[in-house]
Amino acid sequence: MTATEALLRKALVTSGLDTAGWSTVQAGLRDRAFFMAEVERARVLAAARNEAAAILTSGKSMSEARRDLREALRAEGYQPGDEERGTIKDLYTKQRLDVMLKTNVAQARGYADYLAATSTGALAAFPAYEFIRVYQRKAPRGDWAQRWDSAARAVGWQGVARGTSRMVALKTSPVWAKLSRFGNPFPPFDFGSGMGLDDVDAADCRELGLGEQAKAQKPPRVDFNGSLQAEVPIAPDSPEAERLRSAFGDQVVFDGNVARWRGNLIRDVLGGELDSANVGTGFDGQPLVVSHAALDRALNVDIPGAVPLSLGDFELLPSIWRTPAKVGKSKLNRDHLTLDTLDGGVLNLIVDPNVGITQFYKLIKQ
């Protein structure tokens, strides 16, 4: 899978999640979509995200989504190369569009199902999953029994049933993420695999030797993007690398000839693991340095009507700086930037050119 496909998957998280669920994925929805892929294709990625969202939320058909995506590609002037035309690399083909749409839709649904299935009550009644074939495939993607055994060995059989032909593990076992091509503990586990999960009840777990471990399970905190790291092959001394450093600051790190996205940057600053970080060049052409002290100072300002900020809200800081929905001036002639959030809120960032961030707060739309 290409880095573009990985990014598109990360950028697309639409389902029936509540506000708490959305708070873990907002950063991926807005910010990471700008890092990977070609900048000139950003609107194509946004169009794909919107089409998959429409499939999930309004029942739009795949054929309608493919039609509208092709229109978006034409509007962007996209043309496949001669060697790409008609292949999986050609964005116009049904095969490529289906890969983008189906994988994203399935992952968003899998994430929502996983959150529900790992609540305290659900874990008590059905502590484990059994890995089963849900759909038959003419050409199955790999030997799943072998992949299961390899994944179980890799995690030291932690939470995995042994001495049985059944592929059963506790829902919080690391085997699920290890088994997945995408690094997620929920379906899909590979492109078009046809494999899925079935609940295993507490009595069955006891018979399989997982009873005591099952009692100790706690609902996990799962970030849809947590195990996914966007990366692209770019020489660190190339003009492209310099543009990435300028645009994204410390969010981009280079490991040899590979550029990787540091998705936990703001989290590290907020938690005090980093004193400060450069989040890149913003709307005014200047970089913004976010410090732990500045965030503390900004959060202690009393704003009437402000609501608590989630981790996902904090991780949107780079997006507000680079691509705010609106730009204005505060009473003290400071830059006042806003950005809508998925839960109906509006993030407000006020920046003084001399001292940096002075206020960061969230209001709910009336």
Helices and strands as residue ranges (DSSP letters): H 3-11, H 19-23, H 26-30, H 32-35, G 39-41, H 42-58, H 62-75, H 94-117, H 120-125, E 128-133, H 144-154, E 168-170, H 175-179, E 195-200, H 202-207, H 211-215, E 231-233, H 239-248, G 249-251, E 252-255, E 258-261, H 265-270, E 276-281, E 287-291, H 292-299, H 311-314, H 317-322, E 326-329, E 335-340, E 345-352, E 356-364
